[in-house]
Amino acid sequence: MPPTVGKPLILYLTVNKDSMGCVLGQHDETGKKERAVYYLSKKFMEYESKYSALEKMCCALSWTAQRLRQYMLYYTTWLVAKLDPIKYIFEKPYLSGRIARWQVLLSEYDIVYVSQKSIKGSAIADFLADRANEDYESVSFDWHPMLWGTELGQC
């Protein structure tokens, strides 16, 4: 179902040891019910599964933002997750290579962290993360060559 213009999106993001799942939703016209807009899941690559829990969350959010770019660029997105990767990425004084890349990628989106209270959206995201598909297309992060000098294609 396409999102309604003028209403924020809600992104439920669950990250497990080896996978992630998310549900992109939006409140209906009454504001009392949520409806799903998009579902995503993926298994982490071997090197991604070695990241810390917070780095996995940042990687998953970056991957999700790229996959859902057509929605997230034009709407405020409320992120519902167990950890707050936005605070970690944007308030850390020193950023390493991959975290700096995630910061640049996520800076173009209007993402607001909301502490996890809802059960339904999170339950679906948990389900997707537990049954993540290994057969997914890798998302190519299109970095501006003039800014970085090279193209980077991984989280």
C-alpha positions in Angstrom: 0.0 0.0 0.0 1.5 3.4 -0.9 2.2 5.8 1.9 0.0 8.8 2.6 1.7 12.1 1.8 2.3 14.3 4.9 2.4 11.5 7.5 5.6 10.1 8.9 6.7 6.6 8.2 7.5 4.1 10.9 10.5 1.8 10.5 10.7 -1.2 12.8 14.2 -2.6 12.6 15.3 -5.9 14.3 18.9 -7.0 14.2 20.0 -10.5 15.2 23.4 -12.2 15.3 23.4 -13.1 11.6 20.4 -11.3 10.1 18.1 -8.4 10.1 14.5 -7.7 9.3 12.3 -4.6 9.1 8.8 -3.4 8.4 8.1 0.1 7.0 4.7 1.2 8.0 2.5 4.3 8.5 -0.5 5.2 10.6 -3.8 5.1 8.8 -6.1 8.2 8.4 -7.4 7.8 12.0 -4.0 7.5 13.5 -5.0 4.5 15.5 -3.9 1.7 13.3 -0.7 1.0 11.4 -0.5 -0.4 7.9 2.5 -2.0 6.3 4.1 -0.3 3.3 7.2 -2.6 2.8 9.0 -5.6 4.3 12.7 -6.4 4.1 15.0 -9.0 5.5 18.6 -10.2 4.8 21.3 -12.4 6.2 24.5 -10.6 7.1 27.6 -11.3 5.0 30.3 -13.2 7.0 32.3 -10.0 7.6 29.1 -8.1 8.7 28.2 -10.8 11.2 31.5 -10.0 13.0 30.4 -6.3 13.7 29.4 -5.3 17.2 25.6 -5.1 17.9 25.6 -1.3 17.3 27.6 -1.6 14.1 25.2 -4.2 12.8 22.3 -1.9 13.6 24.0 0.9 11.7 24.8 -1.4 8.8 21.2 -2.7 8.7 19.8 0.9 8.8 22.1 2.0 6.0 21.2 -1.0 3.9 17.5 -0.5 4.6 17.6 3.2 3.8 19.2 2.5 0.4 16.6 -0.2 -0.4 13.7 2.1 0.7 15.2 5.3 -0.6 12.1 6.1 -2.7 10.1 6.3 0.5 12.5 7.6 3.1 13.8 10.5 1.1 10.4 12.2 1.0 9.1 11.4 4.5 10.2 11.8 8.1 10.9 8.2 9.3 10.4 7.2 12.9 13.0 4.5 13.7 11.7 1.9 16.2 14.6 -0.3 17.4 16.3 -1.6 20.5 19.4 0.5 20.0 19.7 4.1 18.8 22.2 4.0 15.9 21.3 7.6 15.0 22.7 9.0 18.2 25.8 6.7 17.9 26.6 7.8 14.3 25.9 11.5 14.7 27.1 12.2 18.2 30.4 10.3 18.2 33.4 12.6 18.1 35.6 10.3 16.0 34.3 8.1 13.3 36.1 5.1 11.7 35.9 4.3 8.0 32.6 2.3 7.7 30.8 4.4 10.4 31.8 7.6 8.6 30.4 6.1 5.4 27.1 5.2 7.2 27.0 8.8 8.6 27.3 10.3 5.1 24.7 7.9 3.7 22.2 8.5 6.5 22.6 12.2 6.6 20.3 12.8 3.7 17.3 11.2 5.4 15.1 12.6 8.1 15.3 9.7 10.6 14.1 10.2 14.2 14.7 7.5 16.8 11.7 6.4 18.9 12.1 4.1 21.8 10.6 0.6 21.3 7.1 0.4 22.7 5.0 -1.2 19.9 4.8 -4.9 19.8 3.1 -5.7 16.5 5.5 -4.0 14.1 8.4 -5.3 16.1 7.1 -8.8 16.1 6.9 -8.8 12.3 10.4 -7.4 12.0 11.6 -10.1 14.5 10.0 -12.8 12.4 11.6 -11.5 9.2 15.0 -11.3 10.8 14.7 -14.9 12.0 13.8 -16.1 8.5 16.1 -13.8 6.5 16.7 -14.8 2.9 20.3 -15.5 1.8 19.3 -14.8 -1.9 19.1 -11.0 -1.9 20.6 -8.5 -4.3 23.4 -6.5 -2.8 22.7 -2.8 -2.7 25.3 -0.7 -4.4 25.9 2.5 -2.5 26.4 5.2 -5.1 29.1 7.4 -3.6 30.0 10.6 -5.4 33.4 10.0 -6.9 34.3 13.7 -6.6 33.7 13.4 -2.9 35.3 10.1 -2.1 37.5 9.3 -5.1 36.2 5.7 -5.3 32.9 3.9 -5.3 32.1 1.8 -2.2 29.7 -1.0 -2.5 29.5 -2.7 0.9 28.2 -1.8 4.3 
